Amino acid sequence: MRATELVRNRVVFSETAFADIVLLHVPKPVAGSTHGFKYRLAYVVKNACVVLYDNESGKGDHRHFKGKETPYIFHTPQRLIADFQRDIERWNRENRNT
């Protein structure tokens, strides 16, 4: 069985900001994860990735925010997207004057 693409979407917020969301259902968990999903959710502002959620093989589930990488506890795809959206809102709120 091959990976099944569930979501592949680019959301444009402005001329200088967009989010790329890729979510796949995989036949077996990627190394470091315990669930059947592979994902990469990135928020890019002025050509810099400022928020990133992914589960790179071997590293498992984690997020990048404010230049720091921290573990992420994956629950469901819906929760993943909601958490990502919340971090986008937080980043925008904290950086609105830059």
Biopython code that builds the backbone (N, CA, C, O; Angstrom):
import numpy as np
from Bio.PDB.StructureBuilder import StructureBuilder

atoms = [
    (1, "MET", "N", (0.849, -1.182, 0.000)),
    (1, "MET", "CA", (0.000, 0.000, 0.000)),
    (1, "MET", "C", (0.892, 1.242, 0.000)),
    (1, "MET", "O", (1.908, 1.293, 0.693)),
    (2, "ARG", "N", (0.501, 2.220, -0.773)),
    (2, "ARG", "CA", (1.243, 3.463, -0.880)),
    (2, "ARG", "C", (0.599, 4.545, -0.023)),
    (2, "ARG", "O", (-0.514, 4.382, 0.477)),
    (3, "ALA", "N", (1.309, 5.633, 0.134)),
    (3, "ALA", "CA", (0.772, 6.777, 0.870)),
    (3, "ALA", "C", (-0.410, 7.373, 0.107)),
    (3, "ALA", "O", (-0.415, 7.411, -1.123)),
    (4, "THR", "N", (-1.402, 7.833, 0.853)),
    (4, "THR", "CA", (-2.577, 8.471, 0.272)),
    (4, "THR", "C", (-2.582, 9.941, 0.664)),
    (4, "THR", "O", (-2.578, 10.281, 1.847)),
    (5, "GLU", "N", (-2.592, 10.793, -0.329)),
    (5, "GLU", "CA", (-2.608, 12.230, -0.056)),
    (5, "GLU", "C", (-3.986, 12.641, 0.458)),
    (5, "GLU", "O", (-4.995, 12.422, -0.213)),
    (6, "LEU", "N", (-4.024, 13.231, 1.637)),
    (6, "LEU", "CA", (-5.278, 13.704, 2.229)),
    (6, "LEU", "C", (-5.468, 15.202, 1.991)),
    (6, "LEU", "O", (-6.572, 15.662, 1.700)),
    (7, "VAL", "N", (-4.372, 15.952, 2.121)),
    (7, "VAL", "CA", (-4.436, 17.406, 1.927)),
    (7, "VAL", "C", (-3.136, 17.870, 1.284)),
    (7, "VAL", "O", (-2.051, 17.456, 1.695)),
    (8, "ARG", "N", (-3.246, 18.711, 0.298)),
    (8, "ARG", "CA", (-2.107, 19.439, -0.275)),
    (8, "ARG", "C", (-2.684, 20.780, -0.689)),
    (8, "ARG", "O", (-3.398, 20.892, -1.685)),
    (9, "ASN", "N", (-2.357, 21.801, 0.104)),
    (9, "ASN", "CA", (-3.005, 23.092, -0.103)),
    (9, "ASN", "C", (-2.040, 24.225, 0.218)),
    (9, "ASN", "O", (-1.238, 24.129, 1.147)),
    (10, "ARG", "N", (-2.126, 25.291, -0.556)),
    (10, "ARG", "CA", (-1.399, 26.523, -0.248)),
    (10, "ARG", "C", (-2.454, 27.588, 0.041)),
    (10, "ARG", "O", (-3.361, 27.826, -0.757)),
    (11, "VAL", "N", (-2.309, 28.219, 1.201)),
    (11, "VAL", "CA", (-3.213, 29.287, 1.607)),
    (11, "VAL", "C", (-2.419, 30.590, 1.585)),
    (11, "VAL", "O", (-1.449, 30.747, 2.327)),
    (12, "VAL", "N", (-2.836, 31.516, 0.736)),
    (12, "VAL", "CA", (-2.150, 32.795, 0.621)),
    (12, "VAL", "C", (-2.802, 33.788, 1.569)),
    (12, "VAL", "O", (-4.005, 34.042, 1.497)),
    (13, "PHE", "N", (-1.981, 34.348, 2.468)),
    (13, "PHE", "CA", (-2.468, 35.329, 3.432)),
    (13, "PHE", "C", (-2.243, 36.752, 2.943)),
    (13, "PHE", "O", (-3.051, 37.641, 3.212)),
    (14, "SER", "N", (-1.149, 36.968, 2.228)),
    (14, "SER", "CA", (-0.820, 38.291, 1.699)),
    (14, "SER", "C", (0.224, 38.114, 0.605)),
    (14, "SER", "O", (0.575, 36.989, 0.251)),
    (15, "GLU", "N", (0.715, 39.217, 0.074)),
    (15, "GLU", "CA", (1.759, 39.142, -0.949)),
    (15, "GLU", "C", (3.050, 38.543, -0.407)),
    (15, "GLU", "O", (3.876, 38.046, -1.173)),
    (16, "THR", "N", (3.227, 38.588, 0.915)),
    (16, "THR", "CA", (4.483, 38.123, 1.513)),
    (16, "THR", "C", (4.314, 36.958, 2.478)),
    (16, "THR", "O", (5.286, 36.551, 3.115)),
    (17, "ALA", "N", (3.100, 36.407, 2.604)),
    (17, "ALA", "CA", (2.877, 35.324, 3.565)),
    (17, "ALA", "C", (1.936, 34.261, 3.006)),
    (17, "ALA", "O", (0.904, 34.567, 2.408)),
    (18, "PHE", "N", (2.323, 33.004, 3.217)),
    (18, "PHE", "CA", (1.470, 31.885, 2.807)),
    (18, "PHE", "C", (1.742, 30.680, 3.707)),
    (18, "PHE", "O", (2.770, 30.603, 4.381)),
    (19, "ALA", "N", (0.802, 29.756, 3.700)),
    (19, "ALA", "CA", (0.960, 28.486, 4.410)),
    (19, "ALA", "C", (0.873, 27.354, 3.400)),
    (19, "ALA", "O", (0.016, 27.363, 2.517)),
    (20, "ASP", "N", (1.753, 26.391, 3.532)),
    (20, "ASP", "CA", (1.697, 25.157, 2.749)),
    (20, "ASP", "C", (1.341, 24.032, 3.707)),
    (20, "ASP", "O", (1.978, 23.858, 4.746)),
    (21, "ILE", "N", (0.315, 23.271, 3.347)),
    (21, "ILE", "CA", (-0.147, 22.169, 4.189)),
    (21, "ILE", "C", (-0.129, 20.886, 3.371)),
    (21, "ILE", "O", (-0.799, 20.784, 2.344)),
    (22, "VAL", "N", (0.640, 19.913, 3.832)),
    (22, "VAL", "CA", (0.714, 18.601, 3.183)),
    (22, "VAL", "C", (0.475, 17.549, 4.267)),
    (22, "VAL", "O", (1.168, 17.516, 5.284)),
    (23, "LEU", "N", (-0.518, 16.693, 4.029)),
    (23, "LEU", "CA", (-0.865, 15.642, 4.977)),
    (23, "LEU", "C", (-1.127, 14.357, 4.204)),
    (23, "LEU", "O", (-1.966, 14.318, 3.304)),
    (24, "LEU", "N", (-0.404, 13.317, 4.566)),
    (24, "LEU", "CA", (-0.530, 12.017, 3.907)),
    (24, "LEU", "C", (-0.908, 10.954, 4.929)),
    (24, "LEU", "O", (-0.491, 11.014, 6.086)),
    (25, "HIS", "N", (-1.698, 9.988, 4.494)),
    (25, "HIS", "CA", (-1.932, 8.787, 5.288)),
    (25, "HIS", "C", (-0.939, 7.761, 4.766)),
    (25, "HIS", "O", (-0.901, 7.475, 3.569)),
    (26, "VAL", "N", (-0.131, 7.204, 5.675)),
    (26, "VAL", "CA", (0.901, 6.258, 5.272)),
    (26, "VAL", "C", (0.579, 4.868, 5.825)),
    (26, "VAL", "O", (-0.063, 4.750, 6.868)),
    (27, "PRO", "N", (1.020, 3.825, 5.135)),
    (27, "PRO", "CA", (0.671, 2.461, 5.556)),
    (27, "PRO", "C", (1.283, 2.061, 6.896)),
    (27, "PRO", "O", (0.730, 1.219, 7.604)),
    (28, "LYS", "N", (2.419, 2.660, 7.247)),
    (28, "LYS", "CA", (3.010, 2.401, 8.561)),
    (28, "LYS", "C", (3.637, 3.703, 9.049)),
    (28, "LYS", "O", (4.036, 4.539, 8.238)),
    (29, "PRO", "N", (3.727, 3.883, 10.360)),
    (29, "PRO", "CA", (4.275, 5.131, 10.906)),
    (29, "PRO", "C", (5.695, 5.402, 10.419)),
    (29, "PRO", "O", (6.491, 4.480, 10.242)),
    (30, "VAL", "N", (5.999, 6.680, 10.208)),
    (30, "VAL", "CA", (7.379, 7.049, 9.888)),
    (30, "VAL", "C", (8.216, 6.891, 11.156)),
    (30, "VAL", "O", (7.692, 6.988, 12.265)),
    (31, "ALA", "N", (9.494, 6.651, 10.992)),
    (31, "ALA", "CA", (10.380, 6.449, 12.143)),
    (31, "ALA", "C", (10.282, 7.622, 13.107)),
    (31, "ALA", "O", (10.442, 8.777, 12.714)),
    (32, "GLY", "N", (10.019, 7.315, 14.367)),
    (32, "GLY", "CA", (9.894, 8.342, 15.387)),
    (32, "GLY", "C", (8.463, 8.724, 15.706)),
    (32, "GLY", "O", (8.222, 9.415, 16.696)),
    (33, "SER", "N", (7.506, 8.295, 14.896)),
    (33, "SER", "CA", (6.081, 8.578, 15.125)),
    (33, "SER", "C", (5.345, 7.272, 15.405)),
    (33, "SER", "O", (5.825, 6.189, 15.072)),
    (34, "THR", "N", (4.162, 7.397, 16.028)),
    (34, "THR", "CA", (3.384, 6.198, 16.371)),
    (34, "THR", "C", (2.054, 6.140, 15.647)),
    (34, "THR", "O", (1.226, 5.285, 15.962)),
    (35, "HIS", "N", (1.822, 7.025, 14.685)),
    (35, "HIS", "CA", (0.543, 7.116, 13.979)),
    (35, "HIS", "C", (0.775, 6.971, 12.477)),
    (35, "HIS", "O", (1.916, 7.005, 12.014)),
    (36, "GLY", "N", (-0.290, 6.813, 11.733)),
    (36, "GLY", "CA", (-0.204, 6.573, 10.298)),
    (36, "GLY", "C", (-0.292, 7.816, 9.428)),
    (36, "GLY", "O", (-0.926, 7.788, 8.374)),
    (37, "PHE", "N", (0.341, 8.914, 9.859)),
    (37, "PHE", "CA", (0.309, 10.143, 9.067)),
    (37, "PHE", "C", (1.707, 10.701, 8.895)),
    (37, "PHE", "O", (2.543, 10.612, 9.794)),
    (38, "LYS", "N", (1.948, 11.274, 7.735)),
    (38, "LYS", "CA", (3.173, 12.025, 7.426)),
    (38, "LYS", "C", (2.699, 13.420, 7.075)),
    (38, "LYS", "O", (1.762, 13.582, 6.292)),
    (39, "TYR", "N", (3.349, 14.446, 7.657)),
    (39, "TYR", "CA", (2.855, 15.804, 7.428)),
    (39, "TYR", "C", (3.975, 16.835, 7.435)),
    (39, "TYR", "O", (5.049, 16.634, 8.001)),
    (40, "ARG", "N", (3.669, 17.951, 6.775)),
    (40, "ARG", "CA", (4.525, 19.132, 6.785)),
    (40, "ARG", "C", (3.606, 20.333, 6.633)),
    (40, "ARG", "O", (2.976, 20.516, 5.592)),
    (41, "LEU", "N", (3.534, 21.149, 7.673)),
    (41, "LEU", "CA", (2.723, 22.366, 7.648)),
    (41, "LEU", "C", (3.670, 23.531, 7.883)),
    (41, "LEU", "O", (4.282, 23.630, 8.947)),
    (42, "ALA", "N", (3.793, 24.399, 6.914)),
    (42, "ALA", "CA", (4.765, 25.487, 6.987)),
    (42, "ALA", "C", (4.081, 26.828, 6.758)),
    (42, "ALA", "O", (3.259, 26.972, 5.853)),
    (43, "TYR", "N", (4.429, 27.803, 7.586)),
    (43, "TYR", "CA", (3.979, 29.182, 7.413)),
    (43, "TYR", "C", (5.206, 29.997, 7.050)),
    (43, "TYR", "O", (6.171, 30.056, 7.812)),
    (44, "VAL", "N", (5.164, 30.626, 5.883)),
    (44, "VAL", "CA", (6.301, 31.346, 5.329)),
    (44, "VAL", "C", (5.949, 32.825, 5.222)),
    (44, "VAL", "O", (4.917, 33.194, 4.661)),
    (45, "VAL", "N", (6.826, 33.664, 5.769)),
    (45, "VAL", "CA", (6.647, 35.116, 5.718)),
    (45, "VAL", "C", (7.941, 35.730, 5.186)),
    (45, "VAL", "O", (9.024, 35.486, 5.718)),
    (46, "LYS", "N", (7.811, 36.524, 4.137)),
    (46, "LYS", "CA", (8.977, 37.177, 3.519)),
    (46, "LYS", "C", (10.092, 36.169, 3.236)),
    (46, "LYS", "O", (11.260, 36.404, 3.546)),
    (47, "ASN", "N", (9.702, 35.048, 2.644)),
    (47, "ASN", "CA", (10.618, 33.979, 2.231)),
    (47, "ASN", "C", (11.310, 33.256, 3.387)),
    (47, "ASN", "O", (12.292, 32.549, 3.163)),
    (48, "ALA", "N", (10.824, 33.416, 4.606)),
    (48, "ALA", "CA", (11.387, 32.699, 5.752)),
    (48, "ALA", "C", (10.295, 31.846, 6.402)),
    (48, "ALA", "O", (9.192, 32.328, 6.657)),
    (49, "CYS", "N", (10.610, 30.582, 6.666)),
    (49, "CYS", "CA", (9.661, 29.707, 7.345)),
    (49, "CYS", "C", (9.679, 30.063, 8.831)),
    (49, "CYS", "O", (10.682, 29.858, 9.515)),
    (50, "VAL", "N", (8.560, 30.598, 9.322)),
    (50, "VAL", "CA", (8.503, 31.069, 10.710)),
    (50, "VAL", "C", (7.755, 30.109, 11.635)),
    (50, "VAL", "O", (7.934, 30.157, 12.852)),
    (51, "VAL", "N", (6.919, 29.239, 11.070)),
    (51, "VAL", "CA", (6.228, 28.194, 11.840)),
    (51, "VAL", "C", (6.267, 26.921, 10.991)),
    (51, "VAL", "O", (5.947, 26.949, 9.803)),
    (52, "LEU", "N", (6.660, 25.817, 11.606)),
    (52, "LEU", "CA", (6.715, 24.549, 10.877)),
    (52, "LEU", "C", (6.346, 23.412, 11.809)),
    (52, "LEU", "O", (6.897, 23.288, 12.903)),
    (53, "TYR", "N", (5.416, 22.586, 11.371)),
    (53, "TYR", "CA", (5.074, 21.332, 12.051)),
    (53, "TYR", "C", (5.422, 20.224, 11.064)),
    (53, "TYR", "O", (4.999, 20.266, 9.909)),
    (54, "ASP", "N", (6.194, 19.230, 11.514)),
    (54, "ASP", "CA", (6.477, 18.098, 10.635)),
    (54, "ASP", "C", (6.885, 16.891, 11.457)),
    (54, "ASP", "O", (7.161, 16.989, 12.653)),
    (55, "ASN", "N", (6.915, 15.759, 10.789)),
    (55, "ASN", "CA", (7.380, 14.533, 11.436)),
    (55, "ASN", "C", (8.381, 13.847, 10.514)),
    (55, "ASN", "O", (8.155, 12.758, 9.987)),
    (56, "GLU", "N", (9.485, 14.539, 10.353)),
    (56, "GLU", "CA", (10.594, 14.052, 9.563)),
    (56, "GLU", "C", (11.022, 12.674, 10.070)),
    (56, "GLU", "O", (11.106, 12.448, 11.277)),
    (57, "SER", "N", (11.285, 11.777, 9.157)),
    (57, "SER", "CA", (11.667, 10.417, 9.524)),
    (57, "SER", "C", (12.878, 10.428, 10.448)),
    (57, "SER", "O", (13.896, 11.054, 10.152)),
    (58, "GLY", "N", (12.751, 9.727, 11.568)),
    (58, "GLY", "CA", (13.824, 9.647, 12.539)),
    (58, "GLY", "C", (13.722, 10.682, 13.651)),
    (58, "GLY", "O", (14.238, 10.459, 14.746)),
    (59, "LYS", "N", (13.069, 11.804, 13.392)),
    (59, "LYS", "CA", (12.932, 12.851, 14.408)),
    (59, "LYS", "C", (11.580, 12.792, 15.092)),
    (59, "LYS", "O", (11.427, 13.265, 16.218)),
    (60, "GLY", "N", (10.613, 12.220, 14.427)),
    (60, "GLY", "CA", (9.267, 12.149, 14.992)),
    (60, "GLY", "C", (8.538, 13.480, 14.924)),
    (60, "GLY", "O", (8.961, 14.405, 14.231)),
    (61, "ASP", "N", (7.446, 13.559, 15.648)),
    (61, "ASP", "CA", (6.573, 14.735, 15.620)),
    (61, "ASP", "C", (7.236, 15.902, 16.360)),
    (61, "ASP", "O", (7.662, 15.763, 17.506)),
    (62, "HIS", "N", (7.314, 17.049, 15.687)),
    (62, "HIS", "CA", (7.889, 18.230, 16.319)),
    (62, "HIS", "C", (7.412, 19.486, 15.605)),
    (62, "HIS", "O", (6.844, 19.431, 14.514)),
    (63, "ARG", "N", (7.664, 20.635, 16.262)),
    (63, "ARG", "CA", (7.290, 21.912, 15.674)),
    (63, "ARG", "C", (8.450, 22.878, 15.832)),
    (63, "ARG", "O", (9.255, 22.774, 16.757)),
    (64, "HIS", "N", (8.508, 23.818, 14.903)),
    (64, "HIS", "CA", (9.495, 24.892, 14.939)),
    (64, "HIS", "C", (8.709, 26.184, 15.119)),
    (64, "HIS", "O", (7.798, 26.476, 14.344)),
    (65, "PHE", "N", (9.058, 26.950, 16.134)),
    (65, "PHE", "CA", (8.383, 28.220, 16.396)),
    (65, "PHE", "C", (9.380, 29.149, 17.076)),
    (65, "PHE", "O", (10.034, 28.768, 18.048)),
    (66, "LYS", "N", (9.491, 30.368, 16.560)),
    (66, "LYS", "CA", (10.414, 31.358, 17.120)),
    (66, "LYS", "C", (11.842, 30.830, 17.182)),
    (66, "LYS", "O", (12.572, 31.081, 18.141)),
    (67, "GLY", "N", (12.225, 30.096, 16.144)),
    (67, "GLY", "CA", (13.588, 29.608, 16.050)),
    (67, "GLY", "C", (13.920, 28.421, 16.936)),
    (67, "GLY", "O", (15.079, 28.012, 17.011)),
    (68, "LYS", "N", (12.920, 27.860, 17.609)),
    (68, "LYS", "CA", (13.160, 26.717, 18.490)),
    (68, "LYS", "C", (12.380, 25.503, 18.005)),
    (68, "LYS", "O", (11.237, 25.618, 17.563)),
    (69, "GLU", "N", (13.011, 24.351, 18.094)),
    (69, "GLU", "CA", (12.352, 23.084, 17.773)),
    (69, "GLU", "C", (11.938, 22.410, 19.068)),
    (69, "GLU", "O", (12.755, 22.237, 19.972)),
    (70, "THR", "N", (10.662, 22.028, 19.160)),
    (70, "THR", "CA", (10.155, 21.351, 20.348)),
    (70, "THR", "C", (9.337, 20.137, 19.930)),
    (70, "THR", "O", (8.780, 20.116, 18.833)),
    (71, "PRO", "N", (9.257, 19.125, 20.791)),
    (71, "PRO", "CA", (8.412, 17.966, 20.475)),
    (71, "PRO", "C", (6.950, 18.398, 20.343)),
    (71, "PRO", "O", (6.505, 19.352, 20.981)),
    (72, "TYR", "N", (6.227, 17.675, 19.507)),
    (72, "TYR", "CA", (4.792, 17.923, 19.328)),
    (72, "TYR", "C", (4.066, 16.611, 19.575)),
    (72, "TYR", "O", (4.461, 15.571, 19.049)),
    (73, "ILE", "N", (3.016, 16.653, 20.365)),
    (73, "ILE", "CA", (2.211, 15.449, 20.621)),
    (73, "ILE", "C", (1.062, 15.423, 19.620)),
    (73, "ILE", "O", (0.133, 16.227, 19.698)),
    (74, "PHE", "N", (1.142, 14.491, 18.683)),
    (74, "PHE", "CA", (0.121, 14.354, 17.643)),
    (74, "PHE", "C", (-1.101, 13.643, 18.221)),
    (74, "PHE", "O", (-0.981, 12.593, 18.852)),
    (75, "HIS", "N", (-2.279, 14.229, 17.997)),
    (75, "HIS", "CA", (-3.537, 13.604, 18.413)),
    (75, "HIS", "C", (-4.350, 13.168, 17.197)),
    (75, "HIS", "O", (-4.604, 11.978, 17.005)),
    (76, "THR", "N", (-4.756, 14.139, 16.377)),
    (76, "THR", "CA", (-5.535, 13.873, 15.168)),
    (76, "THR", "C", (-5.110, 14.877, 14.103)),
    (76, "THR", "O", (-4.526, 15.911, 14.425)),
    (77, "PRO", "N", (-5.398, 14.581, 12.835)),
    (77, "PRO", "CA", (-5.105, 15.573, 11.790)),
    (77, "PRO", "C", (-5.829, 16.906, 12.035)),
    (77, "PRO", "O", (-5.267, 17.972, 11.782)),
    (78, "GLN", "N", (-7.065, 16.845, 12.523)),
    (78, "GLN", "CA", (-7.827, 18.066, 12.775)),
    (78, "GLN", "C", (-7.164, 18.907, 13.858)),
    (78, "GLN", "O", (-7.075, 20.128, 13.733)),
    (79, "ARG", "N", (-6.706, 18.264, 14.908)),
    (79, "ARG", "CA", (-6.025, 18.972, 16.000)),
    (79, "ARG", "C", (-4.702, 19.557, 15.519)),
    (79, "ARG", "O", (-4.342, 20.671, 15.899)),
    (80, "LEU", "N", (-3.974, 18.811, 14.683)),
    (80, "LEU", "CA", (-2.719, 19.287, 14.102)),
    (80, "LEU", "C", (-2.945, 20.597, 13.352)),
    (80, "LEU", "O", (-2.217, 21.569, 13.556)),
    (81, "ILE", "N", (-3.948, 20.620, 12.490)),
    (81, "ILE", "CA", (-4.235, 21.824, 11.702)),
    (81, "ILE", "C", (-4.681, 22.968, 12.605)),
    (81, "ILE", "O", (-4.291, 24.113, 12.379)),
    (82, "ALA", "N", (-5.484, 22.684, 13.614)),
    (82, "ALA", "CA", (-5.930, 23.723, 14.551)),
    (82, "ALA", "C", (-4.744, 24.302, 15.327)),
    (82, "ALA", "O", (-4.662, 25.515, 15.517)),
    (83, "ASP", "N", (-3.828, 23.444, 15.776)),
    (83, "ASP", "CA", (-2.643, 23.919, 16.493)),
    (83, "ASP", "C", (-1.773, 24.778, 15.589)),
    (83, "ASP", "O", (-1.253, 25.809, 16.017)),
    (84, "PHE", "N", (-1.617, 24.360, 14.351)),
    (84, "PHE", "CA", (-0.847, 25.122, 13.364)),
    (84, "PHE", "C", (-1.480, 26.496, 13.146)),
    (84, "PHE", "O", (-0.783, 27.511, 13.159)),
    (85, "GLN", "N", (-2.785, 26.531, 12.948)),
    (85, "GLN", "CA", (-3.482, 27.802, 12.757)),
    (85, "GLN", "C", (-3.329, 28.712, 13.976)),
    (85, "GLN", "O", (-3.164, 29.924, 13.834)),
    (86, "ARG", "N", (-3.383, 28.136, 15.152)),
    (86, "ARG", "CA", (-3.216, 28.917, 16.383)),
    (86, "ARG", "C", (-1.812, 29.535, 16.438)),
    (86, "ARG", "O", (-1.654, 30.687, 16.842)),
    (87, "ASP", "N", (-0.800, 28.769, 16.032)),
    (87, "ASP", "CA", (0.556, 29.316, 16.018)),
    (87, "ASP", "C", (0.734, 30.394, 14.957)),
    (87, "ASP", "O", (1.484, 31.347, 15.168)),
    (88, "ILE", "N", (0.063, 30.260, 13.826)),
    (88, "ILE", "CA", (0.100, 31.322, 12.814)),
    (88, "ILE", "C", (-0.489, 32.602, 13.397)),
    (88, "ILE", "O", (0.098, 33.676, 13.263)),
    (89, "GLU", "N", (-1.635, 32.488, 14.037)),
    (89, "GLU", "CA", (-2.273, 33.658, 14.651)),
    (89, "GLU", "C", (-1.362, 34.270, 15.707)),
    (89, "GLU", "O", (-1.225, 35.491, 15.779)),
    (90, "ARG", "N", (-0.741, 33.430, 16.522)),
    (90, "ARG", "CA", (0.164, 33.928, 17.563)),
    (90, "ARG", "C", (1.358, 34.641, 16.936)),
    (90, "ARG", "O", (1.723, 35.735, 17.368)),
    (91, "TRP", "N", (1.976, 34.024, 15.909)),
    (91, "TRP", "CA", (3.130, 34.645, 15.265)),
    (91, "TRP", "C", (2.746, 36.001, 14.684)),
    (91, "TRP", "O", (3.480, 36.977, 14.838)),
    (92, "ASN", "N", (1.598, 36.061, 14.018)),
    (92, "ASN", "CA", (1.151, 37.321, 13.421)),
    (92, "ASN", "C", (0.897, 38.387, 14.488)),
    (92, "ASN", "O", (1.252, 39.552, 14.308)),
    (93, "ARG", "N", (0.291, 37.987, 15.582)),
    (93, "ARG", "CA", (0.004, 38.921, 16.684)),
    (93, "ARG", "C", (1.308, 39.453, 17.290)),
    (93, "ARG", "O", (1.432, 40.649, 17.553)),
    (94, "GLU", "N", (2.266, 38.569, 17.508)),
    (94, "GLU", "CA", (3.527, 38.965, 18.141)),
    (94, "GLU", "C", (4.469, 39.713, 17.192)),
    (94, "GLU", "O", (5.418, 40.356, 17.641)),
    (95, "ASN", "N", (4.214, 39.630, 15.901)),
    (95, "ASN", "CA", (5.111, 40.242, 14.911)),
    (95, "ASN", "C", (4.418, 41.256, 14.021)),
    (95, "ASN", "O", (4.917, 41.563, 12.938)),
    (96, "ARG", "N", (3.303, 41.774, 14.443)),
    (96, "ARG", "CA", (2.542, 42.676, 13.587)),
    (96, "ARG", "C", (3.254, 43.994, 13.290)),
    (96, "ARG", "O", (2.908, 44.664, 12.317)),
    (97, "ASN", "N", (4.222, 44.377, 14.086)),
    (97, "ASN", "CA", (4.920, 45.636, 13.858)),
    (97, "ASN", "C", (6.260, 45.463, 13.148)),
    (97, "ASN", "O", (7.043, 46.408, 13.049)),
    (98, "THR", "N", (6.523, 44.246, 12.652)),
    (98, "THR", "CA", (7.807, 44.035, 11.973)),
    (98, "THR", "C", (7.650, 44.002, 10.482)),
    (98, "THR", "O", (8.633, 43.833, 9.760)),
]
sb = StructureBuilder()
sb.init_structure("model")
sb.init_model(0)
sb.init_chain("A")
sb.init_seg("    ")
for serial, (resi, resn, name, xyz) in enumerate(atoms, 1):
    if name == "N":
        sb.init_residue(resn, " ", resi, " ")
    sb.init_atom(name, np.array(xyz, "f"), 0.0, 1.0, " ", f" {name:<3s}", serial, name[0])
structure = sb.get_structure()
